[in-house]
Structures are given as C-alpha cells and as structure tokens.
Amino acid sequence: MVRRAILDRGAQPTAHAAGVEAAPGAPESAEETAERAAPHWRGSGGRWLVWASRAVLWAALLIIGYRGVTAIVTPQKQAAPAAAAPAAGTAHGFPVSLAEAYALQFGQVYLNFSPSTAGQRAKQLAAFLPAGSDAQLGWNGAGALRLQSEEVAGISVQDSRQAVVTLLVRAGGQLMELGVPVYAANGGLSVSAEPSLLPAPPRTVPPTAQSGPSDPSTAAALGRQLPAFFQAYASGDPVTLSRFLASGASITGLGGIVTYDAISGIQVPPGGSTRQITVSVIWHLAGQAGTAPKSAGTSSVTTAPAGLEVTYQMTVVQQGGSWYIASIGTSPLPVAAP
C-alpha cells in the first residue's frame, strides 16, 4: 500500500504534488498562484492560424499562375492608335492651302486672254481642267482681258473633295471676285466647273471722327516735339530714334523711303501722363519729283517732290516734363476736325 501511493504521486504534475504535500489550510506561495493563473498553451488551439496562412498563400500562387498562363495563351491587345491630327492647311480632309494656291495659279491663266494668245491659253488651261473640257473654258475667242492683281479672299469647303475658292481680283481695271470650284482626290486637284464672276465687296461708310474734348496745351507741346521724332522715324536711324522712345518701347523707322515735311493735324484727348493721340503727317517720297497739274494753256512743270499725307495713332507717355513715344500704328479714324 505504501509503494502504490508513492507511484501515484510521482505520476502527477509537480504543482499538484506540491499541493498534496502542503498542509491543509496553508497559504499558497506567490509562484504557485502565478502558475495557476497563467493560461495554458494546449497546442491545437493555434492550428487555425497556420491553416489560414496556408490558404492565403495557395490563393496567391493560384492567381499568379492563372495570370501567367493567360498572358501566354491570350495575345496582348495593342493600344488603339491615336487619331491622326489633321494636316496643316486642311479642313474636313480637304487640302485648303494647296487649293488656294492652285486657284491663284488658275486665275493667272483664266483672266488673261486675247486672240493672239488663245492657243497658249488653251494649253495652260488644260493643266487645270478634266479631260474633255472646253479648251477656252467659256471664252468665245473675242476681245481681251488682262489681270492686274489677285488675292485669296476666302474658301468654302463643302466636304473632303469639293470647295470653292474665292479670289479678289482686279482685271481690266475693275475690282471683282472670282469663285473657283476646286475638286480634290487621290492627292490631285482640278477645276471642276466654270468659274463665276462675282461683285466686289460693297463699299461701306465708316463713322466719322467725332470732335471730342481736347487738350490744346498738350497738343501744342507735342506739336513742338513730334517733328524731330518724325524726322528720325523717316530716316530709321536707331540711335536717333531711341532718344524719343519711352522706356521699354521698340519702334523701327522707315529706313529713308520718305522724308518729313509737316504735321497737318493733331488730336490730343485730355488725360493723365499716358495719352492715345491721332496725328496726320505729310511725307515726301524719296527720289520722286512731283508735277504741277495742267491748267488751260499751260504745260505741266516739275515743282516739288511727291507728297503723301498719312494718319497715325500713337501712344505717348510723359516722363520728366517731356513726352515720349510708346507706340505708333495705323489710326482707324481720321483726325477730327477742330
């Protein structure tokens, strides 16, 4: 009986054996209390974390493998090419710039004709016309016309193949418009039909310059200073011209094509140290002599160089009691009458 008791005690945990050996009612030691309060790791309680980690790892491997196989089996899609930008000088696919130049060349031939050059004109027109077209494109072979000048006034594009180029021309001394139908295809051009003569833009009446408030004292001061500026402006000498310019201004003169004669009018509105004024100047054209008009019973006599009155809009700035030029350009209106 004594031996069995000893074996049973040895098989028990140390803490339990210590509790048996302690005397009934004796207090526990601090070490025994801490050991009993601490949670016991039983091993199987943390296995779910291991299995969860394995599941995440296998899922990642499956995704990577799937994408790799997909990339091999499925050809990679090419990015759609960006829409080509329209070529310079085109509209709706129609070659605008080329058609305008083509119409100008055509106008040189079409608006010049005379019986003596009819054969040459027909050959030149053939380069612009479809096969089988009228060799003279509507001209009956009589009379004569001479083109003095032409410019592109505009173009009306109908679609990628058809447009009408409008030329502003002076022919036979008359100002008019010429509408030229142009067809474009496969990189080529042709005049697709007979052109049309159209009236020149109608003349309109601009508003007259209104005589508003003026500053006579400033006008008088500028009238004394501006002649020297216009002399420098006519010559175009940059060193002399710079003496009359406001800080930061840049003005190029006329390079000696004219010489200064006089100021025929000046309008200066009231204001502060910066004013926008209107000035009329009389230039003499360099190297040209004028002729006096004929009167009854007299012959023309050379009297003076050719003169030309022009009008400028100028911005002037007052600095240190003097006026300096900030800009000079074309005036939209004449100098108002005093």
C-alpha positions in Angstrom: 0.0 0.0 0.0 2.8 2.4 0.7 4.5 1.6 -2.7 1.3 2.3 -4.7 0.8 5.6 -3.0 4.3 6.7 -3.9 3.9 5.7 -7.6 0.6 7.6 -7.9 2.2 10.7 -6.5 5.1 10.6 -8.9 2.8 10.5 -12.0 1.0 13.7 -11.1 2.2 17.2 -12.1 4.7 18.9 -9.9 2.2 21.7 -9.0 -0.4 19.1 -8.0 2.1 17.1 -5.9 3.1 20.2 -4.1 -0.5 21.0 -3.3 -0.9 17.5 -1.8 2.1 17.7 0.3 1.1 21.1 1.7 -0.6 21.1 4.9 -4.3 21.7 4.9 -5.2 25.4 5.3 -1.6 26.6 4.5 -1.5 29.6 2.2 -0.2 29.2 -1.4 3.1 30.7 -2.5 3.3 33.5 -5.0 4.9 31.2 -7.5 2.1 28.7 -7.3 -0.6 31.4 -7.6 1.1 32.9 -10.8 1.4 29.4 -12.4 -2.2 28.6 -11.8 -3.4 31.9 -13.2 -1.4 31.8 -16.4 -3.2 30.4 -19.5 -2.0 27.0 -20.7 -1.0 26.6 -24.3 -2.6 23.4 -25.4 -1.0 23.2 -28.9 -4.1 22.5 -31.0 -5.7 25.9 -30.2 -3.3 27.9 -32.7 -3.6 25.5 -35.7 -6.4 27.6 -37.3 -3.8 30.4 -37.9 -1.5 28.0 -39.7 -4.2 26.7 -42.0 -5.4 30.3 -42.7 -1.9 31.4 -43.7 -1.6 28.3 -46.0 -4.9 29.1 -47.6 -3.9 32.7 -48.4 -0.5 31.5 -49.8 -2.1 29.0 -52.1 -4.7 31.5 -53.3 -1.9 34.0 -54.2 0.0 31.2 -56.0 -3.1 30.2 -58.0 -3.7 33.9 -59.1 -0.1 34.4 -60.2 -0.2 31.1 -62.1 -3.5 31.9 -63.8 -2.3 35.3 -65.0 0.9 33.9 -66.3 -1.0 31.2 -68.3 -3.5 33.9 -69.6 -0.7 36.1 -70.8 0.9 33.3 -72.8 -2.4 32.0 -74.3 -4.1 35.3 -75.0 -2.2 37.7 -77.3 -1.7 41.1 -75.7 -4.0 43.7 -77.1 -2.3 46.6 -78.9 -3.2 50.1 -77.8 -5.5 51.7 -80.3 -3.6 54.2 -82.4 -4.3 57.8 -81.7 -6.4 59.6 -84.3 -4.1 61.3 -86.7 -4.1 65.0 -86.4 -5.4 66.9 -89.4 -2.7 68.0 -91.7 -1.8 71.7 -91.7 -3.9 73.7 -94.1 -6.8 71.2 -94.3 -10.4 71.4 -93.3 -12.7 68.3 -93.2 -10.0 66.5 -95.0 -9.8 69.0 -97.9 -6.4 70.5 -98.7 -7.3 74.1 -98.1 -3.8 75.7 -98.5 -3.0 73.7 -101.6 -6.4 74.5 -103.2 -5.9 78.3 -102.5 -2.5 78.3 -104.2 -3.9 76.2 -107.1 -6.8 78.7 -107.6 -4.4 81.6 -107.7 -2.3 79.9 -110.4 -5.5 79.2 -112.3 -6.7 82.8 -112.1 -3.4 83.9 -113.7 -4.4 82.0 -116.8 -8.2 82.3 -116.8 -8.3 86.1 -116.5 -5.7 86.8 -119.2 -6.9 86.3 -122.8 -6.6 87.8 -126.2 -7.0 86.3 -129.7 -3.2 86.5 -130.3 -2.5 84.2 -127.3 -5.6 81.9 -127.5 -3.6 78.8 -128.3 -1.1 79.3 -125.5 -4.0 80.0 -123.1 -5.7 76.7 -124.1 -2.6 74.7 -123.3 -2.1 76.3 -120.0 -5.8 75.9 -119.0 -5.6 72.2 -119.9 -3.3 71.6 -116.8 -6.2 72.7 -114.6 -9.2 71.0 -116.3 -10.5 67.5 -116.5 -10.1 65.7 -119.9 -12.7 66.7 -122.4 -13.3 70.2 -121.0 -13.8 73.2 -123.2 -10.3 74.3 -124.2 -11.1 78.0 -123.5 -13.4 77.4 -120.6 -16.3 79.6 -121.8 -14.3 82.3 -123.6 -15.6 82.9 -127.2 -12.2 84.0 -128.6 -13.1 87.6 -129.0 -11.9 90.7 -127.1 -9.1 90.8 -124.5 -8.8 90.9 -120.7 -5.7 91.5 -118.5 -5.3 90.6 -114.9 -3.7 93.3 -112.7 -3.8 91.6 -109.3 -5.4 88.8 -107.3 -5.6 87.6 -103.7 -7.4 84.8 -101.9 -10.5 86.3 -100.3 -11.8 83.0 -98.8 -12.7 79.4 -99.2 -15.9 77.5 -98.7 -15.2 73.8 -98.0 -18.2 71.6 -98.8 -16.7 68.2 -98.0 -13.4 66.3 -98.2 -13.4 66.6 -102.0 -15.1 69.8 -103.0 -14.6 73.5 -102.2 -15.0 76.9 -103.8 -12.0 79.3 -103.5 -12.9 83.0 -103.8 -10.4 85.3 -105.3 -10.5 89.1 -105.0 -9.1 90.3 -108.4 -8.6 93.4 -110.4 -8.9 92.7 -114.1 -9.4 95.2 -116.9 -9.2 97.9 -114.3 -12.3 96.6 -112.4 -12.4 95.1 -108.9 -14.4 91.9 -108.7 -14.5 88.5 -107.1 -13.9 85.2 -108.9 -15.3 81.9 -107.5 -13.2 78.9 -108.5 -14.7 75.4 -107.8 -11.9 73.0 -106.9 -12.1 69.2 -106.7 -9.6 67.2 -104.8 -9.0 63.4 -104.9 -6.0 61.0 -104.6 -3.6 63.8 -104.0 -4.6 65.7 -107.1 -6.7 68.8 -107.9 -8.7 70.1 -110.8 -11.1 73.0 -111.6 -14.4 71.1 -111.7 -16.6 73.6 -113.4 -16.6 77.1 -115.0 -15.7 79.8 -112.5 -18.1 82.6 -111.6 -17.6 86.3 -111.7 -19.0 87.9 -108.5 -19.3 91.6 -107.4 -16.6 93.1 -105.3 -17.4 93.7 -101.6 -19.7 96.6 -101.4 -18.4 99.9 -100.1 -19.5 100.9 -96.6 -19.3 104.2 -94.8 -17.2 104.3 -91.6 -18.2 106.5 -88.7 -16.8 110.0 -88.9 -14.3 111.1 -86.3 -16.1 112.9 -83.6 -14.6 116.1 -82.3 -14.4 115.4 -78.5 -12.7 117.1 -75.7 -9.2 118.2 -76.4 -6.1 119.3 -74.5 -4.7 122.3 -76.5 -1.8 122.9 -74.2 -0.5 119.3 -74.6 -1.3 119.4 -78.3 0.9 122.5 -78.6 3.7 120.8 -76.6 3.6 117.7 -78.7 3.4 119.8 -81.9 6.9 121.2 -80.9 8.4 117.8 -80.0 6.9 115.4 -82.7 8.6 116.9 -85.8 12.0 115.8 -84.5 10.6 112.3 -83.8 9.1 112.0 -87.3 12.4 113.1 -88.9 14.1 110.3 -87.0 11.2 107.9 -87.8 11.6 108.7 -91.5 15.3 108.1 -91.6 15.1 104.9 -89.4 18.4 105.7 -87.5 18.0 103.6 -84.4 20.3 105.7 -82.2 18.5 109.0 -83.0 15.1 107.3 -82.8 15.8 105.8 -79.4 16.1 109.4 -77.9 12.3 109.8 -78.4 11.1 106.5 -77.2 9.5 105.7 -73.8 11.2 103.2 -71.5 10.8 99.7 -72.9 9.4 100.8 -76.3 10.7 99.4 -79.5 10.0 101.2 -82.8 11.6 100.6 -86.2 11.8 103.6 -88.6 11.0 103.7 -92.4 14.6 103.5 -93.5 14.8 106.6 -95.6 12.0 105.8 -98.1 10.4 109.1 -97.1 11.4 112.5 -95.6 9.4 114.5 -93.2 7.5 117.6 -94.4 5.0 118.7 -91.8 2.3 117.8 -89.3 -1.1 118.6 -90.8 -3.2 117.7 -87.8 -3.1 116.5 -84.2 -5.7 115.5 -81.8 -4.9 115.0 -78.1 -7.6 114.0 -75.6 -7.3 115.1 -72.0 -6.0 112.6 -69.5 -3.1 111.7 -67.4 0.6 111.0 -68.2 -0.3 108.4 -70.9 -2.4 109.5 -73.9 -3.5 108.0 -77.1 -3.3 110.7 -79.8 -4.0 110.9 -83.5 -1.5 112.6 -85.8 -1.6 113.4 -89.6 1.8 113.7 -91.2 2.9 114.8 -94.7 5.7 112.7 -96.1 7.8 113.4 -99.2 8.6 110.3 -101.2 12.3 109.9 -101.6 13.6 110.2 -105.2 10.3 111.2 -106.7 9.6 114.7 -108.2 6.1 115.9 -108.5 4.4 117.7 -111.3 2.0 120.6 -111.1 -1.4 120.0 -112.5 -2.0 121.3 -116.0 -4.1 124.4 -116.3 -5.6 125.8 -119.5 -3.0 126.8 -121.9 0.0 125.7 -119.7 2.2 122.7 -119.7 3.0 120.6 -116.7 6.0 121.8 -114.7 8.0 119.8 -112.1 7.7 121.8 -108.9 8.2 119.6 -105.8 8.7 116.0 -104.6 5.7 113.8 -104.5 3.9 114.1 -101.1 1.6 111.8 -99.2 -0.5 112.6 -96.1 -0.9 109.7 -93.7 -2.5 109.3 -90.3 -1.1 107.6 -87.2 -2.5 106.5 -83.9 0.2 107.0 -81.2 0.6 106.3 -77.5 2.7 109.0 -75.8 4.0 109.0 -72.2 5.0 112.0 -70.1 8.3 111.5 -68.3 10.2 114.2 -66.6 8.2 117.0 -68.2 8.7 115.7 -71.8 6.6 113.4 -73.9 8.0 110.2 -75.3 6.6 107.7 -77.8 5.5 104.3 -76.6 3.9 103.1 -79.8 2.9 104.1 -83.3 0.5 102.5 -85.7 -2.4 102.9 -88.1 -5.4 105.0 -87.0 -8.8 103.6 -87.7 -10.2 107.1 -88.0 -9.0 110.4 -89.4 -8.0 113.4 -87.2 -11.2 115.0 -86.0 -11.9 118.5 -87.4 -11.3 121.2 -84.9 
